[in-house]
Amino acid sequence: MARTSFLRRVATLIADNEFWLLWVYGAPLLLSSNLPLWLLAGALCAVPFFWLARRSARGSWSVAAPLDVPLALLLLLGLVGVAVSIDPLLSARLYAELFGGVALYFGLLNGLSETEIKKSGQRPISKRFTSALWILIALALVMGLVGALGLRFSEKFLPAQLYPYLPKLDFSIFNPRGFTPNLVAGAIAPVIPLCWFWGWRQSRWRRRALFGIALFLSLVVALTQSRGAIIGLGVSFAFGALWLKPRVGWIVVVLLIGAAALFGVAETNRLVDSSLLDNSTVTAAGRFELWQRALYIAQDFPFTGIGLGTFSQVVPVMYPLFINSPDAPLPHAHNMYLQMAVDYGMGGFVAFIGIVATMFALCIAVLRRTRGTPNELLAAGLVGGYLVFLVHGMLDAVAVSAKVSVVVWMLVAFLGVLYRSVLRDESYG
């Protein structure tokens, strides 16, 4: 009896402090590609203990959430992707990263349950939830700083003469070729709307800090020259302007469309020329070729896909490339949606679309029920960040990197916590 009581107290202590303890397996995800597989797997072995602690302390394995079914389906199909892979070790690592990301999502969802959102008075968010937001912002700031210092520059629309004047540090321990621009942009761009929107509700010094971080991250995105991230930010701010200030929001939309049109006209000739002369995925023709190969794979392997992370090994053998250089690194199809069909088959693609559709419904519910409340700008910032991720995914597949997916999982979890709060609190809406 005494032993049972002791174990229950330990389980309760773990469940009540899950947010701080889950970084036992959450932190290694940021370095997963550089860790031995056994060490990453060892960190993820801590995950079941959190679920057992919840079961013992609260009587349930986890709080119910809208994404439960599509995430379970994606995890199941991921096992199939490992089984059919021509490189089981690589696929197992990617599956471990997916498993860790899902575990991080559920850990945040339970560690920041709806009781963490205060419902009295003005319904401000709790200190723990605020701390979680600041951790995400600090993580993006570090990623932006390290990414900018170790960026692998490519000549797109910024002058090449600018590169020698930018500071550089050697981060070859992480990536000998330097950090991929689209990867860096995909990691930090989703946090920029959160800093801008949430900052308006903060005290003076916090507002200045958040706006300063947003400006710095925006500068890094500009240096990456990632079109997907820049377009995603434009869509996000257009959405925010329309939602928060409908009467003047259209002015912002028109200005953004005009800027996009001018940029498109200025870039058209250069893109056409480079697509004929340059053998790299930075050209439009190169991207189209990769997307075409991804569609071929989805048609040939509709039920299982080709296995997690094997795009670069399968394509040169079965679907030879003519525009892209065979020596260029091609880790994925440069489209997040097509990549899900390539790795997981059409079942995985459907599961991913189910996640996106469910998140859209969740975002709409959160936005509608927080309108006019102190959490309206926070909700707009989180939704805007998720929009950046979805738009950027049309031109790249950064979600296959655990470093980036940690940011996305945190955004999704925060939206889930906010959703559960406003759904259960009748004073909202």
N, C-alpha and C positions, 0 to 999 in steps of 0.2 A: 504493500500500500504506500509506504513512504517513498519507495523507488518510483512508483507510478506518479505520485504527486510531484516529485523532483523533476521527472522527465517532462511533465506537463508545464511546470514553471519555466523550464528551459525552452520548451516549444513556444510558450507565450512570449518569452523574451525575444526569441528570434523573429516571430511573426510581427511583434510590435515595432521592431527595429529593422525590418527587412530592407527598407530603402538604403540604409547605410551599409548593411552586410552584403547585399547582392553584388557589390563591386568586387567581391572575391572572384566571381566569374565574369562580371561585366568589364572590368578593367583589362583583362587579357585579350578581349576582343579587339582592342585598339592596336594590339601588336600581334594579332593572330598569324599573319602571314610570315612573321619573323620568328615565331615560337616553334619549337619541335612539336609535332602532332601529339606526342604523349603528354606534354606539359599542358597544351590546350585542352586535351581530353580530361586530364586530371582536374583542371580548374572547373570544367563543366560537370564533373562528378559531384560538385557541391549543390547542383540544382535540385536533385530529389529531396535533399534534407529540408529545403525551404517549403516544398510542397507538403512534406510530412508534418512540418511544424505548423503550417496553416490548418491542416486537417485535425491535428491534435488540439490546437488552441481555439479554433473557430468552428470546427465541425464541418468544414468544406475544404476541398482542395484549392479552390480559387474562387474569386468573385466571378459571377457570370458577366460576359462581355460580348458585344456584337460580333467580334472577329473570331470567336472560338471555333466555329465550324470551318471556315476557309483556311485558318491557320493549321488546324488539325489535318485537313486534306493536303495542304502543301507539305507538311512534315512527312506524311505518309508517302506521297509521291516522290519526295526527296530520297527516301530509302530505295525506291525503284531506280532512281537516277544513279545512285551509287552502285547498285547491283549490275546495271547494264554498262557501266562506264568502262572504257578501255584503259583508264588510269584510276583504279579504285582508290589509291592513296590520296590523290589530288581531290577526287570527288568526296572522299570521306572528310577531308579537311574543310571543304566548302559546306558540307552538311553540318559539321560541328559548329561552323560559324553561324549557319542558319538556326540551328538548335539554340545556340547561345543568344542570338538576337531575339528569338521568340521568348526564351526564358527571361531575358532582360525586360521585355515588354510586360510579361505577366508579373514579374517582380515589382516593377514600378506601379503597375495597376493595383496591386495588393498593398505595396508599401506606402502608396499615396492614395489610400481609399477615399471614398466620398466623405468620410468623417474628417478628412484633412481640410475640407473646404468649409470654413465657418459660415453658418447660415443666419446668424443673428445680425441685426442692424443692417449695415451696408454690405454684408456678405463678402468681406475681403478674403483672399486666399491665405492659408496658414503659413507659418514660418517654414515648415518643412517643404511645402509646395514651392514657396519662394526660393528656398535653398536649391531645390531641384532645378528650377529654371536658371538660376545663376550658374549651376554646375554645367548645364548645357551650353550656356553662353561662354563660359570660361573655356570649355572644351573646344568650341568653334574658334575662339580667339587664339588658342595655342595651335590648332590646326592651321589657321590662317597664317600665323607668324612663321611656323616651321615650313609650311607649304611654300610661302613666298620666298624664303631664303634658300630653299632647295628645289625651286621650280625648274622644270624642263621647258624652256621657252620655245615657242614655234612662231614663225612669221605669218601672221594673219592680217590684222588691220592696224596693229601698232607698228611703228617704225623699228626696224632691226637695230638702228643706231642707239636705241634706248637701252638695250640689254646690257652692254658693258658697264653702264653706270649704276646698275642695280646691285645691292649687296648679295653675296652668295656664301653659303656654308656647305660643307661636305656632309651630306647625309647618306652616303653610299651604303652604310650599314642597313638602311631601310630599303633603298632603291638605288642601285649603282648608276642608273641612267637619269636619275632625278625624278621628282614627283610629276606625275601626269597632270597637265593643266585641268582637264575636265574632271579628274578625280578630286583635286583640291577645290575647284569651284563647286562641285556637287556636295562636298562636305560642309562648306561654310555658307553657301547661298541660302539654304532653308532657314538659317538662324537670323538673317538680316531683317526680314519683316517682323519677327518677334521683337528684336531690339527697337525698331522704329515705333511700332504700334504700342507695345507695352511701356516704352519709355515715357510716353505722354502722361501716364498715370503715376509716375514716380516723383519722389522729392527732387529738388534741384540738382544735387550732386549725383544722384543715381541717374537722373535723366541725361545729364551731361556725359556720364560714363557710358550709358547705353548708346547714345547717339554717336559718341566717339568710336565705340566698338563697331557700330554699324557702318560708319564712314570708312574705317580701316578695312573691314571685311569687303566692302564694296570696291575699294581700291584694289584689293587682292584679286577679286573676281575680274575686274577690268584687266589686270595684268595677265590673268590666265587666258583671256580672250575667248572664253568658253561661250559660244553662241547660245547653247542650251540654257546655261545659268542666267545669262543676260536676258534672254527672252522670258524665262521663268520669272525673274524678278519684275519685269515689265508687266506680265500678266497678274502677278500677285499684287502689285501696287495699284493697277487698274481696278482689280476686284475690290481692294480695300477702299479706294476712293468712292467707288460706286455704292458700296455697302454703307459706309459711314457718313458720306456726304453726297447723297444721290444728285442733288441739284448742281453741284460743281464737279461731281465725279466724271461727268461726260467730257468736261474740258481736259481732264487728265488723260482720259482714254483717247481723245482725238490727238492730243499732243504725242502720246506714245505711238499711235498708229502712224502719224506723220514722221516721227523720228525713225521708226522701223522702215517706212517706205524709202526715205532718203538713204538710209544705210543699205537697204537692198539694192537700190539703183547704183550706189557707189561701188558695191561689191560684186555686182553681176559680171562685169567684164573680167575682173580678176579671177573669180571662181571658174568661169568658163575656160580661161587660159590655163589656170593651174590644173583643172581637171583633165586637160589634154597633155600636160607636160609633166605633172608631178605624180609619183606613185605613192601616195600616202592617204591615210584615212581622214586627213584634214580637208580634203576636197569633197565636193558634193558627189561627184561620180564615184569616188571611193566608198563613200557611205552607202550609196545606192547599191553598189555591188555587194557589200556585206549584208544589207537588208535582203537582197535577192537570194543570197546563199542561205540566210536564215529561214526564208520561206520555203526553199527547197528541202531543208532539213525537217521543218515542221510537216511537210507533206510526206516525206519518206519515213519519218519516225514519229507518227502522231500519238502513239500510245505511251511510249516510254521516254521519248527524247533521246539524245545521244549520251547523256550522262553529265553530271555537274562539272562545269569548267573545262570541257574537252573541245570547245569550239576551235581553238587554235590548232589542235592536233587532227581533227577530223576534216576540216575544210580544205587544207592543202592537198589531202589525199583523195577525197571523194568529190570535192567541189572546187577545182582549181580556180585561182584568182588571176585576172588579167590586168586589172587597173592597179590594184594594191600590190605593193612590193612583197614578194614572198619572204623577205628578210625582216619586214616590219612586224613588231609585236601586235598580234590580233587576239587579245584574250577573250573578246566577246563580240557580239553583233552590233555594238554601238546603238542599241535600242533596247530599253529595259523590257518592253512588252514582248518583242520578238525573242529576246533572250530567255524569257520564262518558258516559251514554247520549245526552244532549242534544248534547254537543260532538263525540263520536267515533262515535256510532251504537252499535248493539248489540255490534258487534265490539270496540269500545273498552271497553264495559261488561264483556264477558266477560274481556278482557285484565286489567282492573283487579281483577275478582273473582279471577282467577288469581294476581295479585300478592298479594292479601290472603290467599288460601288457602295459597299457598306460604309466606308469612310466618308464618302460624299454625303450620304444620308445623315451620318453622325454629325458631320460639320454643319450641315444646314440646321439640324436640331439645336446644336450648341449656339450658333449665331442667332437664331430666332429667339431663343429663350434667355440669352444674355443681353439682348438689345436694351439699351437704356440703363444697364447695371454697371457697377465698377469693373466687372470682368469682361465687358464688351470688347475693349481694345486688346486684352489678352487673348480672347478667343479669335479675334481677327488676325492677330499676329501668328498664332499657331496654325490656323487654317491657311493663311498666306504662305507660311513655310512649307506646308504640305503641298500646296499648289506648285511651288517652285520645284519641289522634288518630282512631281508628276510630269511637268513640262520638260524639265531637264532630261528626264528619262526617255523622251521621244528621240533625242539625239545622242544618247549615251546609255550605258548600263552600269552606272556607278554603284547601284545597289548590290552588285556582286562582291563589292569590297566591304569587309566587316568594319573598316575604319569609318566609312560613310554610313553604313547601315545602322551603327550605334546612334548617330544623330537622328536618323529617321525613326528608329524604334522609340526613342525618347519623345519625339514630337507626337507620334501616334499614341503613346501611353498617356501623355499629358492631356491630349484631347479626350481620351477615354475616361480619365479621372474627372475632367470637367463635365463630360456628358453624363456620367453617373450622378454627379452632384446636382446638376440642373434638372435631371429627370426625376430625382427623388424629392427635390425641394419645391413644393407647390408655390412658394413665394416668387419663384422665377416665372417669367412669362405672364 
